Amino acid sequence: MSLSGHGLTPRLKPLSARKSAILSVLDVGTSKVVCVVAELKPADEVESLRSRTHVARILGIGHQRSMGLKGGVVVDLEAAEAAIRQAVHAAERMAKVEIQSVIVNLTGGRLASEHFEAHVPVRGAVSAGDVHRVLDAASSYDLRRGRTVLHALPTGFSLDAQNHIVDPAGMIGERLGADLHVVTSEAAAARNLMLAVERCHLGVEAVIATPYAAGLSALVDDEADMGCAVVDMGGGTTSVGIFSNGHLVHTDAIAVGGHHVTMDIARGLTTRVSAAERLKTLYGSAIASSADDRDMIAVPQVDEDERDVPNHLPKSHLVRIIKPRVEEVLELVRDRLKSAGFAAQAGRRVVLTGGASQLVGLPETARRILQGQVRVGRPLGIKGLPEAAKGPAFSAVVGLLVYPQVAHIEYFEPRSSGLFQSTGTDGYFSRVGRWIRDSF
């Protein structure tokens, strides 16, 4: 489905709790592209991951250095297509299957949240029709021009004066209310990401916001219930998802990530970007130590003959470059949470995911700036992940495997106008009806 005429990205058919399925997912980031093929089998309920109906076993995985993306947005279509092709081919070879379609994530495109509320009168016991009616009313608001809907998540119901109702069906009252959390992005960013994937002759089954995927992967159910902030620190962007009462209640993104730290090192130490990335990985730290002035590191300097001439500097030089940028990113996250009014709902719990979260000293710095309990989140409940893919950098791609198990909670009732038709086209059923009339 093309986004050009719709305010809505493709919708994923919910996965039956009793059926197995083979699923392909694609994480297109600023620093890497990862494709995973997995088999999902119905599983018994796990105490810490009660919301999951299936257990995933990895069949194939391919990852490739990302090209053609900046800040999570496609800036070079051909380069992005080439990187996606290579990652997909590697996963296909390992899994020995041909990938037809994928679930893909979106980090750029200025992710944002909008909250809508609606009330409808009811008579006697609340029926399924009443629930649909109130959610339909909540979804009738208009979006800003140029935005597209990624997720529409009912976060709670109310009945008369009673709030925080999970499922009102069968309950008795006179006035039914619903809260709907809608995650949106720039339509152009989503459209171009889908175009890059479709140019590889792959269908796009759904587009998922990265912080939502990271939370599905790295949080246990109790954390999502009590309140938790997931901070996904990628190469080009840092995105935030707030979970409360088991629901995603807020998303945000900042166009600063680990690559900006690398560029600061390259400029500050006058070295190549690849050498700066290596120095960050091997010696980088977000906190200073007493040994930094004594520890010497070799920084390759390119001379006139294009030879690498090592220049020995104390490690403290490197730390002094990294520390301010990391603090800036975490302060931006803190300020965004405060301004959105969701800092309290996070419950002072923070889970860091993404490749940039692996920097030494980052959890301690986050603890000081965000003033909460901080841990580094890794993919949970997945079988067959290679050792190299068990770190926080692979949280988002594993979350894409979890998403079909929770896709049924989203609400998308097509309408002739309003929220899900923000670009002014008609609804899904009318298009199907027109196709039937034209075809038969």
Secondary structure per residue as TSV (DSSP state, phi and psi in degrees):
chain	resnum	aa	ss	phi	psi
A	1	M	-	360.0	125.9
A	2	S	-	-78.4	145.5
A	3	L	S	-84.9	-9.6
A	4	S	T	-60.9	-30.4
A	5	G	T	-112.5	10.0
A	6	H	-	-135.8	146.4
A	7	G	S	-89.1	27.1
A	8	L	B	-143.5	133.5
A	9	T	-	-80.1	167.3
A	10	P	-	-58.3	144.5
A	11	R	-	-99.8	137.7
A	12	L	-	-90.9	132.5
A	13	K	-	-69.6	127.0
A	14	P	-	-58.5	147.1
A	15	L	-	-84.7	129.4
A	16	S	-	-66.4	135.6
A	17	A	T	-67.2	-15.9
A	18	R	T	-106.7	1.5
A	19	K	-	-114.8	145.4
A	20	S	-	-85.4	159.1
A	21	A	E	-156.0	151.5
A	22	I	E	-106.1	127.2
A	23	L	E	-124.0	142.3
A	24	S	E	-119.7	131.9
A	25	V	E	-130.2	155.0
A	26	L	E	-137.5	119.9
A	27	D	E	-102.0	107.2
A	28	V	E	-103.5	101.3
A	29	G	-	-110.9	-179.5
A	30	T	S	-75.9	-29.5
A	31	S	S	-105.5	-27.7
A	32	K	E	-148.3	155.8
A	33	V	E	-118.1	125.9
A	34	V	E	-123.8	131.0
A	35	C	E	-118.6	132.1
A	36	V	E	-129.3	133.8
A	37	V	E	-111.5	129.0
A	38	A	E	-140.3	153.5
A	39	E	E	-102.6	126.5
A	40	L	E	-104.2	121.4
A	41	K	E	-117.7	140.8
A	42	P	E	-55.7	139.2
A	43	A	-	-135.6	159.6
A	44	D	-	-70.1	155.3
A	45	E	-	-66.1	131.1
A	46	V	B	-98.5	133.8
A	47	E	T	-55.0	-44.1
A	48	S	T	-83.3	-15.8
A	49	L	B	-128.9	60.4
A	50	R	T	-67.2	-25.8
A	51	S	T	-75.3	-12.9
A	52	R	-	-87.9	131.9
A	53	T	-	-99.7	-16.5
A	54	H	E	-128.8	159.0
A	55	V	E	-111.2	135.1
A	56	A	E	-100.1	135.7
A	57	R	E	-122.0	123.7
A	58	I	E	-71.0	128.4
A	59	L	E	-100.7	-36.0
A	60	G	E	-156.0	146.8
A	61	I	E	-143.7	138.3
A	62	G	E	-138.9	130.5
A	63	H	E	-133.8	149.0
A	64	Q	E	-144.3	146.9
A	65	R	E	-61.9	131.5
A	66	S	-	-74.0	142.6
A	67	M	-	-136.5	152.1
A	68	G	S	79.4	10.6
A	69	L	E	-123.7	145.6
A	70	K	E	-142.6	125.2
A	71	G	T	60.3	31.6
A	72	G	T	79.3	4.5
A	73	V	E	-118.5	141.3
A	74	V	E	-68.8	124.2
A	75	V	S	-118.2	-14.4
A	76	D	-	-139.9	102.8
A	77	L	H	-63.2	-43.2
A	78	E	H	-67.3	-41.5
A	79	A	H	-66.3	-41.0
A	80	A	H	-63.9	-42.0
A	81	E	H	-60.5	-43.1
A	82	A	H	-63.1	-42.2
A	83	A	H	-65.9	-41.0
A	84	I	H	-63.9	-44.3
A	85	R	H	-56.6	-46.2
A	86	Q	H	-65.2	-41.7
A	87	A	H	-66.0	-41.4
A	88	V	H	-66.0	-42.9
A	89	H	H	-62.9	-40.3
A	90	A	H	-63.3	-41.6
A	91	A	H	-67.3	-39.7
A	92	E	H	-62.3	-43.5
A	93	R	H	-63.3	-41.7
A	94	M	H	-70.6	-40.8
A	95	A	H	-84.1	-15.8
A	96	K	T	58.8	40.8
A	97	V	S	-133.9	161.0
A	98	E	-	-102.0	123.4
A	99	I	-	-83.0	126.9
A	100	Q	-	-100.4	-39.0
A	101	S	E	-149.2	158.9
A	102	V	E	-137.2	157.1
A	103	I	E	-97.1	129.5
A	104	V	E	-122.9	153.7
A	105	N	E	-107.1	159.4
A	106	L	E	-130.9	124.5
A	107	T	-	-107.1	-39.1
A	108	G	-	-81.6	-159.3
A	109	G	S	75.1	23.2
A	110	R	-	50.6	64.4
A	111	L	-	-55.3	138.4
A	112	A	E	-150.9	162.3
A	113	S	E	-115.6	143.8
A	114	E	E	-132.5	141.2
A	115	H	E	-117.9	131.4
A	116	F	E	-125.5	147.0
A	117	E	E	-134.0	144.6
A	118	A	E	-149.2	154.6
A	119	H	E	-133.6	143.1
A	120	V	E	-136.1	148.9
A	121	P	E	-76.4	145.2
A	122	V	-	-131.0	158.1
A	123	R	-	-117.8	116.5
A	124	G	S	71.2	-134.8
A	125	A	B	-73.8	141.8
A	126	V	-	-75.1	127.0
A	127	S	-	-100.7	169.9
A	128	A	H	-61.1	-34.3
A	129	G	H	-63.5	-37.6
A	130	D	H	-65.3	-39.7
A	131	V	H	-63.2	-45.2
A	132	H	H	-62.0	-37.9
A	133	R	H	-65.9	-42.5
A	134	V	H	-71.9	-36.7
A	135	L	H	-68.6	-34.5
A	136	D	H	-63.3	-40.5
A	137	A	H	-66.4	-38.7
A	138	A	H	-67.0	-27.8
A	139	S	T	-92.0	9.8
A	140	S	T	-91.3	1.6
A	141	Y	S	-77.8	157.0
A	142	D	-	-89.5	145.0
A	143	L	-	-91.1	161.8
A	144	R	-	-65.0	149.9
A	145	R	T	-62.7	139.2
A	146	G	T	85.1	6.5
A	147	R	E	-106.6	152.5
A	148	T	E	-129.4	148.8
A	149	V	E	-86.0	126.9
A	150	L	E	-97.7	-43.4
A	151	H	E	-141.4	145.4
A	152	A	E	-131.4	103.5
A	153	L	E	-115.6	113.8
A	154	P	E	-65.0	124.4
A	155	T	E	-103.7	-6.4
A	156	G	E	166.5	159.1
A	157	F	E	-123.1	160.1
A	158	S	E	-133.1	149.7
A	159	L	E	-135.4	111.0
A	160	D	T	56.4	-117.7
A	161	A	T	-95.2	-0.6
A	162	Q	E	-89.9	121.4
A	163	N	E	-105.1	176.3
A	164	H	E	59.7	37.0
A	165	I	E	-84.1	131.8
A	166	V	S	-79.9	-50.0
A	167	D	-	-138.6	107.9
A	168	P	-	-81.6	-6.2
A	169	A	T	-56.3	128.3
A	170	G	T	90.0	-14.0
A	171	M	-	-80.4	158.3
A	172	I	B	-107.2	134.3
A	173	G	-	-174.9	-176.8
A	174	E	S	-116.7	-24.1
A	175	R	E	-136.6	113.9
A	176	L	E	-101.2	130.7
A	177	G	E	-122.1	156.7
A	178	A	E	-143.3	144.4
A	179	D	E	-111.2	131.2
A	180	L	E	-122.6	123.6
A	181	H	E	-99.5	120.4
A	182	V	E	-113.5	121.1
A	183	V	E	-95.6	124.9
A	184	T	E	-124.6	161.8
A	185	S	E	-143.4	172.5
A	186	E	E	-66.4	132.3
A	187	A	H	-61.5	-37.4
A	188	A	H	-65.2	-39.1
A	189	A	H	-64.5	-44.4
A	190	A	H	-66.7	-40.9
A	191	R	H	-63.9	-43.3
A	192	N	H	-71.0	-34.0
A	193	L	H	-64.0	-45.9
A	194	M	H	-62.9	-37.1
A	195	L	H	-64.1	-42.6
A	196	A	H	-61.3	-38.9
A	197	V	H	-71.1	-43.7
A	198	E	H	-67.0	-27.2
A	199	R	T	-68.0	-16.0
A	200	C	T	-89.9	13.6
A	201	H	T	62.1	39.4
A	202	L	-	-120.6	141.7
A	203	G	E	-84.2	153.0
A	204	V	E	-106.9	114.7
A	205	E	E	-81.3	-34.9
A	206	A	E	-165.2	154.4
A	207	V	E	-116.6	121.7
A	208	I	E	-114.0	137.0
A	209	A	E	-67.3	130.8
A	210	T	H	-56.0	-45.0
A	211	P	H	-63.8	-29.6
A	212	Y	H	-67.4	-45.9
A	213	A	H	-62.1	-43.6
A	214	A	H	-62.6	-38.6
A	215	G	H	-67.6	-41.5
A	216	L	H	-60.1	-32.6
A	217	S	H	-83.2	-43.2
A	218	A	H	-100.3	-14.4
A	219	L	-	-96.5	140.9
A	220	V	-	-84.7	160.6
A	221	D	H	-59.2	-36.8
A	222	D	H	-63.7	-37.9
A	223	E	H	-63.9	-44.1
A	224	A	H	-65.0	-33.0
A	225	D	H	-72.7	-44.8
A	226	M	H	-75.5	-24.7
A	227	G	-	114.5	126.9
A	228	C	E	-159.7	145.1
A	229	A	E	-104.6	126.6
A	230	V	E	-100.9	120.4
A	231	V	E	-111.7	106.6
A	232	D	E	-94.1	110.2
A	233	M	E	-100.3	98.2
A	234	G	-	-95.3	-168.0
A	235	G	S	-72.9	-43.4
A	236	G	S	-111.0	-15.9
A	237	T	-	-141.2	156.6
A	238	T	E	-121.1	116.9
A	239	S	E	-114.3	151.8
A	240	V	E	-127.4	134.8
A	241	G	E	-127.9	130.0
A	242	I	E	-103.2	125.9
A	243	F	E	-110.8	136.7
A	244	S	E	-152.8	138.7
A	245	N	T	53.3	33.8
A	246	G	T	81.2	0.7
A	247	H	E	-116.6	152.0
A	248	L	E	-76.8	120.2
A	249	V	E	-113.7	-11.5
A	250	H	E	-160.9	142.7
A	251	T	E	-133.8	152.9
A	252	D	E	-159.5	162.8
A	253	A	E	-148.6	146.5
A	254	I	E	-124.1	133.9
A	255	A	S	-83.2	49.1
A	256	V	-	-135.8	134.0
A	257	G	-	-150.7	-161.8
A	258	G	H	-62.1	-30.0
A	259	H	H	-65.8	-30.4
A	260	H	H	-67.3	-34.1
A	261	V	H	-64.2	-44.0
A	262	T	H	-60.0	-44.3
A	263	M	H	-65.2	-36.6
A	264	D	H	-61.2	-41.8
A	265	I	H	-66.0	-44.1
A	266	A	H	-60.3	-40.8
A	267	R	H	-74.1	-44.6
A	268	G	H	-68.4	-32.8
A	269	L	T	-105.7	4.5
A	270	T	T	50.6	62.6
A	271	T	-	-138.1	175.0
A	272	R	-	-73.2	157.4
A	273	V	H	-63.8	-40.9
A	274	S	H	-63.6	-38.7
A	275	A	H	-68.5	-36.9
A	276	A	H	-64.9	-39.5
A	277	E	H	-63.4	-41.1
A	278	R	H	-65.5	-43.4
A	279	L	H	-62.1	-41.6
A	280	K	H	-61.8	-43.6
A	281	T	H	-68.6	-43.2
A	282	L	H	-81.9	-41.0
A	283	Y	H	-121.5	-7.6
A	284	G	-	-65.2	147.0
A	285	S	B	-154.9	146.3
A	286	A	S	-93.2	-4.4
A	287	I	S	-129.6	142.7
A	288	A	-	-82.7	150.8
A	289	S	-	-131.2	164.9
A	290	S	T	-67.3	-21.4
A	291	A	T	-86.7	-5.3
A	292	D	T	-61.9	-36.1
A	293	D	T	-71.5	-25.2
A	294	R	T	-87.9	-32.7
A	295	D	-	-74.6	122.7
A	296	M	E	-101.8	140.3
A	297	I	E	-122.6	146.3
A	298	A	E	-89.9	117.8
A	299	V	E	-106.9	114.5
A	300	P	E	-65.9	126.9
A	301	Q	E	-112.0	133.8
A	302	V	E	-88.6	119.4
A	303	D	-	-91.9	-172.3
A	304	E	T	-61.8	-29.5
A	305	D	T	-89.9	13.3
A	306	E	S	59.1	33.0
A	307	R	-	-101.5	145.3
A	308	D	E	-79.8	110.7
A	309	V	E	-107.2	111.0
A	310	P	E	-68.3	138.3
A	311	N	E	-118.2	121.2
A	312	H	E	-89.3	122.8
A	313	L	E	-129.6	153.6
A	314	P	E	-68.2	148.4
A	315	K	H	-61.6	-24.3
A	316	S	H	-59.7	-30.3
A	317	H	H	-61.0	-43.6
A	318	L	H	-65.9	-44.3
A	319	V	H	-63.7	-38.1
A	320	R	H	-66.4	-24.2
A	321	I	H	-82.0	-42.4
A	322	I	H	-71.8	-44.3
A	323	K	H	-56.5	-48.3
A	324	P	H	-62.3	-38.3
A	325	R	H	-68.0	-42.7
A	326	V	H	-63.1	-42.9
A	327	E	H	-63.4	-38.3
A	328	E	H	-60.9	-45.2
A	329	V	H	-62.2	-46.8
A	330	L	H	-67.8	-33.8
A	331	E	H	-68.3	-36.5
A	332	L	H	-63.6	-42.9
A	333	V	H	-60.5	-46.9
A	334	R	H	-59.1	-45.0
A	335	D	H	-67.6	-37.7
A	336	R	H	-64.1	-41.3
A	337	L	H	-65.3	-40.5
A	338	K	H	-66.8	-44.4
A	339	S	H	-67.3	-30.4
A	340	A	H	-80.0	-14.7
A	341	G	T	80.7	18.8
A	342	F	-	-111.3	8.8
A	343	A	T	-61.7	-38.5
A	344	A	T	-69.2	-37.6
A	345	Q	T	-67.1	-23.0
A	346	A	T	-68.1	-15.4
A	347	G	T	65.1	25.1
A	348	R	T	59.0	24.7
A	349	R	E	-114.5	130.6
A	350	V	E	-130.9	131.8
A	351	V	E	-117.5	121.8
A	352	L	E	-94.2	130.0
A	353	T	E	-131.1	179.0
A	354	G	S	91.2	156.8
A	355	G	G	-60.2	-37.7
A	356	A	G	-70.4	-16.1
A	357	S	G	-73.7	-8.3
A	358	Q	G	-82.6	-2.6
A	359	L	S	-61.7	134.4
A	360	V	B	-59.4	132.9
A	361	G	T	85.7	-3.6
A	362	L	H	-67.4	-44.7
A	363	P	H	-58.0	-39.3
A	364	E	H	-65.1	-41.8
A	365	T	H	-65.3	-41.9
A	366	A	H	-62.8	-38.3
A	367	R	H	-61.7	-39.9
A	368	R	H	-72.0	-42.6
A	369	I	H	-81.9	-43.4
A	370	L	H	-85.3	-12.1
A	371	Q	-	53.1	57.2
A	372	G	S	-153.7	-177.6
A	373	Q	E	-82.0	125.5
A	374	V	E	-121.7	133.7
A	375	R	E	-137.8	158.7
A	376	V	E	-91.4	124.6
A	377	G	-	-91.7	135.4
A	378	R	-	-122.9	159.3
A	379	P	-	-59.4	133.5
A	380	L	-	-112.7	146.1
A	381	G	S	68.9	33.0
A	382	I	E	-121.4	133.0
A	383	K	E	-98.3	145.1
A	384	G	S	83.0	11.4
A	385	L	-	-72.3	130.3
A	386	P	-	-62.6	155.1
A	387	E	G	-54.9	-37.8
A	388	A	G	-69.7	-17.0
A	389	A	G	-104.9	14.1
A	390	K	S	-93.5	2.6
A	391	G	S	-88.6	176.5
A	392	P	G	-62.8	-21.5
A	393	A	G	-64.8	-19.4
A	394	F	G	-107.1	13.8
A	395	S	H	-62.9	-44.9
A	396	A	H	-64.0	-44.1
A	397	V	H	-67.6	-34.6
A	398	V	H	-70.3	-34.2
A	399	G	H	-61.8	-30.1
A	400	L	H	-65.6	-27.8
A	401	L	H	-75.4	-28.2
A	402	V	H	-80.1	-31.0
A	403	Y	H	-52.8	-44.6
A	404	P	H	-59.1	-22.7
A	405	Q	H	-76.6	-18.0
A	406	V	H	-119.4	5.9
A	407	A	G	-63.5	-23.5
A	408	H	G	-66.9	-19.1
A	409	I	G	-77.8	-14.7
A	410	E	-	-74.3	152.9
A	411	Y	-	-121.7	118.2
A	412	F	-	-133.8	98.1
A	413	E	-	-104.5	107.3
A	414	P	-	-58.9	139.9
A	415	R	-	-132.4	163.2
A	416	S	S	-78.5	-15.3
A	417	S	S	-155.2	171.8
A	418	G	S	104.2	-153.3
A	419	L	G	-52.3	-50.9
A	420	F	G	-88.3	3.3
A	421	Q	G	-128.0	51.9
A	422	S	T	-66.4	-15.0
A	423	T	T	-99.5	6.7
A	424	G	S	89.5	17.1
A	425	T	-	-97.4	171.6
A	426	D	-	-79.7	175.3
A	427	G	-	-83.4	175.2
A	428	Y	H	-64.1	-48.0
A	429	F	H	-65.1	-36.3
A	430	S	H	-67.2	-32.7
A	431	R	H	-70.0	-39.8
A	432	V	H	-62.9	-43.4
A	433	G	H	-61.0	-40.5
A	434	R	H	-66.3	-38.2
A	435	W	H	-63.8	-41.4
A	436	I	H	-63.5	-44.2
A	437	R	H	-62.3	-41.8
A	438	D	H	-71.7	-28.7
A	439	S	H	-90.4	-29.0
A	440	F	-	-120.2	360.0
